[in-house]
Amino acid sequence: MKEIAIASGKGGTGKTSIVSSFAKFAEAVIADCDVDAPNLHLIFNPEIEEAIPFEGMKVAEINERCIKCGKCERNCRFNAIENFKVIEEKCEGCGVCVSVCPANAVELKRRIIGEIYVAKSRFGHLIYGLLSSGEGGGKLVSQIRQKARGFSQKRNLILIDSPAGIGCHVIASITNADMVIIVAEPNLSSIHDMHRIIELAEHFKSKVLVIINKWDINEEMTERIEKYCKEKNIKIVGKIPFDKKFVEAVIAGKSIVEYDEKIANLMKEIWKKIEEELNYLR
């Protein structure tokens, strides 16, 4: 079983459109690990088979036994208690308030901060999650990947839609991935962020490939990307031109390969090159 993560150093590079295209050709389990803003399900329109609550750190709760001594508030280093009430957004679940309370009026309770969805789409199984709070995202991503592995026995491949950037969520999405495909655009910020995500992928010893999206909007910058990849011995497996049909396809609730035949042929050729590189890893 192999895992391919499609990543980008910044948002808006077209990563999700590319993942949805590959889903048609790959015969893979798809894992949308952008837990802050998942959107593959908007294109796939899947049928949810299971919704699994995701627990974050526990949160303190003050009950009716409270004698209003104030010890919990004075000892809380996160300032999460005011007027004998817990501010859940600030509570780190450390349990100090539980320890110092003389009336046993404070307890730690479960906190549900997101969900993992197992869904069936026209492309196969889609596993994705939604985080309702900022904490625990890396753990949620890891659990999504683990859940996807449970469905990969028949297909032997997992396609991961990684979050943008190089933060905790991204690290969790590409750790131990066999291959990381980086989607870059020909502009300064995208090139800078591409360098960072390449360094991150190389740190985890993943095979790195690059796709240049909207390559024709700035050919000079495209040449810079090509030169950098050549120096780093990184293969560019595809160059996708700017086309408004990508937006039209999303509005229509379709992947671009279902919407436009010409672009579908291009994406299929790119996928063939990726498969060739993947075969070298076996």
PLY file of the C-alpha trace (Angstrom):
ply
format ascii 1.0
element vertex 282
property float x
property float y
property float z
element edge 281
property int vertex1
property int vertex2
end_header
0.00 0.00 0.00
1.34 3.41 -1.03
0.42 6.90 0.12
0.68 10.00 -2.04
0.22 13.44 -0.48
-0.65 16.39 -2.71
0.58 19.53 -0.99
1.32 23.21 -1.52
3.17 25.81 0.45
0.25 28.24 0.16
-3.49 28.08 -0.35
-5.27 28.65 -3.64
-2.83 26.83 -5.93
-5.45 24.42 -7.28
-4.39 21.46 -5.15
-7.90 20.20 -4.46
-8.91 20.41 -8.13
-5.89 18.29 -8.98
-6.66 15.73 -6.27
-10.24 15.41 -7.49
-8.93 14.84 -11.02
-6.51 12.11 -9.95
-9.31 10.41 -8.02
-10.91 9.41 -11.32
-7.77 7.68 -12.59
-6.10 6.42 -9.42
-8.48 3.81 -7.99
-7.49 5.03 -4.56
-8.95 5.82 -1.18
-9.10 9.61 -0.85
-8.21 11.33 2.44
-9.03 15.03 2.71
-6.74 16.15 5.53
-7.52 19.87 5.30
-9.49 19.66 8.53
-9.98 23.42 8.92
-11.65 23.76 5.51
-12.27 20.42 3.77
-13.88 20.82 0.37
-13.39 17.63 -1.65
-16.81 16.50 -0.48
-18.32 19.51 -2.25
-17.08 18.07 -5.55
-17.59 14.40 -4.73
-21.06 14.81 -3.18
-20.59 11.54 -1.27
-23.01 9.56 0.84
-21.86 9.64 4.46
-21.65 6.13 5.89
-20.28 6.99 9.32
-19.65 10.10 11.42
-17.11 9.61 14.21
-16.79 12.21 17.00
-13.26 13.47 17.53
-12.25 14.28 21.09
-9.79 16.98 22.02
-8.32 17.68 25.41
-10.74 17.45 28.31
-12.24 20.63 29.67
-12.93 21.59 33.29
-16.47 22.02 34.57
-17.55 23.54 37.89
-20.65 21.94 39.38
-23.20 22.88 42.04
-20.90 21.81 44.91
-18.78 24.93 44.37
-18.29 26.93 47.60
-16.86 29.95 45.75
-13.52 29.89 47.53
-11.71 31.07 44.41
-8.82 28.60 44.62
-9.44 27.29 41.13
-9.34 30.76 39.60
-6.20 31.79 41.48
-4.33 28.65 40.45
-5.35 28.58 36.80
-2.32 29.78 34.83
-4.40 30.02 31.63
-6.93 32.47 33.12
-9.68 30.10 32.06
-11.88 30.62 35.12
-13.81 33.79 35.82
-16.64 34.29 38.32
-16.57 30.57 39.08
-17.22 29.62 35.47
-14.87 27.93 33.02
-14.05 29.64 29.73
-13.79 26.54 27.55
-11.80 28.26 24.81
-9.00 28.98 27.29
-9.07 25.72 29.26
-6.13 23.40 28.53
-7.51 20.51 30.56
-4.46 20.38 32.83
-6.51 19.44 35.93
-4.91 21.86 38.40
-8.33 23.23 39.32
-9.51 19.69 40.08
-6.56 19.14 42.41
-6.90 22.36 44.41
-10.68 22.37 44.84
-11.53 21.57 48.50
-15.15 20.75 47.67
-14.59 18.35 44.76
-16.66 20.72 42.69
-14.50 20.63 39.56
-14.27 17.75 37.13
-12.83 17.18 33.68
-15.33 16.30 30.97
-15.03 15.10 27.38
-14.79 17.77 24.72
-15.87 16.96 21.17
-14.01 19.32 18.83
-14.63 17.77 15.45
-15.77 14.79 13.43
-14.33 12.24 11.02
-16.57 11.28 8.12
-16.42 8.02 6.18
-18.22 8.53 2.89
-18.78 6.69 -0.39
-18.49 8.65 -3.61
-18.52 7.90 -7.34
-14.72 7.66 -7.08
-14.68 5.32 -4.09
-14.28 5.99 -0.40
-13.59 9.51 0.84
-12.39 10.01 4.41
-12.41 13.57 5.69
-12.70 15.52 8.92
-13.87 18.85 10.18
-12.29 20.60 13.14
-14.58 22.92 15.06
-11.81 24.16 17.35
-8.21 25.17 16.61
-6.61 22.53 18.83
-5.78 18.93 18.01
-5.67 19.29 14.24
-2.54 17.20 13.80
-4.07 14.36 15.78
-7.28 14.56 13.74
-5.28 14.38 10.48
-3.43 11.30 11.77
-6.71 9.61 12.62
-8.13 10.38 9.16
-5.09 8.76 7.55
-5.38 5.76 9.86
-9.05 5.38 8.99
-8.22 5.59 5.27
-5.70 2.76 5.63
-8.53 0.54 6.78
-10.18 0.93 3.36
-7.02 0.61 1.28
-6.67 -3.19 1.19
-8.56 -3.47 -2.10
-7.07 -0.42 -3.80
-3.56 -0.33 -2.29
-3.29 3.44 -2.71
-4.25 6.45 -0.63
-4.42 9.95 -2.11
-4.05 12.64 0.54
-5.27 16.18 0.03
-2.91 17.99 2.42
-3.59 21.35 4.03
-1.65 24.31 2.67
1.47 25.55 4.44
4.09 23.76 6.54
2.41 23.68 9.97
1.37 20.86 12.28
-1.54 19.73 10.10
0.73 19.49 7.05
3.42 17.58 8.93
0.79 15.08 10.08
-0.50 14.69 6.52
2.84 13.94 4.84
4.74 12.04 7.54
5.74 8.64 6.12
4.07 9.37 2.79
5.80 7.52 -0.03
5.46 10.51 -2.35
4.69 14.21 -1.99
3.44 16.05 -5.07
3.82 19.80 -4.69
1.49 22.10 -6.59
3.13 25.44 -7.33
2.06 28.61 -9.11
4.44 30.96 -10.97
4.57 33.82 -8.50
7.08 34.89 -5.85
5.10 33.87 -2.78
4.26 30.46 -4.22
7.89 29.82 -5.18
9.06 30.79 -1.70
6.48 28.52 -0.08
7.32 25.72 -2.52
10.92 25.78 -1.26
9.68 25.35 2.31
7.35 22.44 1.58
10.07 20.71 -0.46
12.44 20.97 2.51
9.74 19.52 4.74
9.05 16.61 2.39
12.76 15.89 2.01
13.10 15.85 5.79
10.67 12.91 5.84
12.56 11.28 2.95
9.52 11.28 0.68
9.86 11.21 -3.09
9.10 14.76 -4.30
7.44 15.69 -7.60
6.18 19.07 -8.77
3.18 20.24 -10.82
3.12 23.83 -12.04
-0.44 25.14 -12.17
-1.39 28.19 -14.27
2.10 28.06 -15.74
1.25 30.46 -18.56
0.27 33.44 -16.40
3.94 34.23 -15.76
6.38 32.31 -17.95
9.42 33.97 -16.39
8.47 32.67 -12.96
7.69 29.28 -14.46
11.24 29.16 -15.79
12.52 29.94 -12.28
10.58 27.00 -10.90
11.92 24.75 -13.64
15.49 25.89 -12.99
15.16 25.33 -9.24
13.69 21.84 -9.73
16.47 20.94 -12.15
19.09 22.03 -9.63
17.39 19.98 -6.92
16.91 17.00 -9.26
13.13 17.18 -8.74
10.97 16.02 -11.61
8.19 18.27 -12.90
5.46 15.86 -13.97
3.06 18.41 -15.40
2.32 21.99 -16.37
-1.32 23.03 -16.33
-2.42 26.21 -18.13
-4.74 28.79 -16.63
-8.35 28.01 -17.52
-11.62 29.39 -16.14
-13.15 25.97 -16.64
-11.63 24.86 -13.33
-13.91 27.31 -11.52
-16.86 26.39 -13.72
-16.36 22.72 -12.86
-16.40 23.41 -9.12
-19.57 25.47 -9.48
-21.12 22.57 -11.37
-20.10 20.16 -8.59
-17.75 18.21 -10.85
-14.05 17.51 -11.08
-12.36 19.19 -14.02
-11.82 15.82 -15.73
-15.58 15.27 -15.73
-16.20 18.76 -17.07
-13.69 19.25 -19.89
-12.27 16.54 -22.15
-9.15 18.45 -23.21
-8.06 19.12 -19.64
-9.05 15.56 -18.70
-6.55 14.22 -21.23
-3.83 16.46 -19.81
-4.55 15.35 -16.23
-4.54 11.71 -17.32
-1.07 12.13 -18.87
0.19 13.74 -15.67
-1.23 10.88 -13.63
0.52 8.33 -15.88
3.84 10.02 -15.14
3.10 9.88 -11.43
2.28 6.18 -11.67
5.61 5.58 -13.42
7.47 7.32 -10.60
5.44 5.40 -8.03
6.41 2.10 -9.67
10.08 2.96 -9.19
9.48 3.05 -5.43
8.25 -0.53 -5.30
0 1
1 2
2 3
3 4
4 5
5 6
6 7
7 8
8 9
9 10
10 11
11 12
12 13
13 14
14 15
15 16
16 17
17 18
18 19
19 20
20 21
21 22
22 23
23 24
24 25
25 26
26 27
27 28
28 29
29 30
30 31
31 32
32 33
33 34
34 35
35 36
36 37
37 38
38 39
39 40
40 41
41 42
42 43
43 44
44 45
45 46
46 47
47 48
48 49
49 50
50 51
51 52
52 53
53 54
54 55
55 56
56 57
57 58
58 59
59 60
60 61
61 62
62 63
63 64
64 65
65 66
66 67
67 68
68 69
69 70
70 71
71 72
72 73
73 74
74 75
75 76
76 77
77 78
78 79
79 80
80 81
81 82
82 83
83 84
84 85
85 86
86 87
87 88
88 89
89 90
90 91
91 92
92 93
93 94
94 95
95 96
96 97
97 98
98 99
99 100
100 101
101 102
102 103
103 104
104 105
105 106
106 107
107 108
108 109
109 110
110 111
111 112
112 113
113 114
114 115
115 116
116 117
117 118
118 119
119 120
120 121
121 122
122 123
123 124
124 125
125 126
126 127
127 128
128 129
129 130
130 131
131 132
132 133
133 134
134 135
135 136
136 137
137 138
138 139
139 140
140 141
141 142
142 143
143 144
144 145
145 146
146 147
147 148
148 149
149 150
150 151
151 152
152 153
153 154
154 155
155 156
156 157
157 158
158 159
159 160
160 161
161 162
162 163
163 164
164 165
165 166
166 167
167 168
168 169
169 170
170 171
171 172
172 173
173 174
174 175
175 176
176 177
177 178
178 179
179 180
180 181
181 182
182 183
183 184
184 185
185 186
186 187
187 188
188 189
189 190
190 191
191 192
192 193
193 194
194 195
195 196
196 197
197 198
198 199
199 200
200 201
201 202
202 203
203 204
204 205
205 206
206 207
207 208
208 209
209 210
210 211
211 212
212 213
213 214
214 215
215 216
216 217
217 218
218 219
219 220
220 221
221 222
222 223
223 224
224 225
225 226
226 227
227 228
228 229
229 230
230 231
231 232
232 233
233 234
234 235
235 236
236 237
237 238
238 239
239 240
240 241
241 242
242 243
243 244
244 245
245 246
246 247
247 248
248 249
249 250
250 251
251 252
252 253
253 254
254 255
255 256
256 257
257 258
258 259
259 260
260 261
261 262
262 263
263 264
264 265
265 266
266 267
267 268
268 269
269 270
270 271
271 272
272 273
273 274
274 275
275 276
276 277
277 278
278 279
279 280
280 281
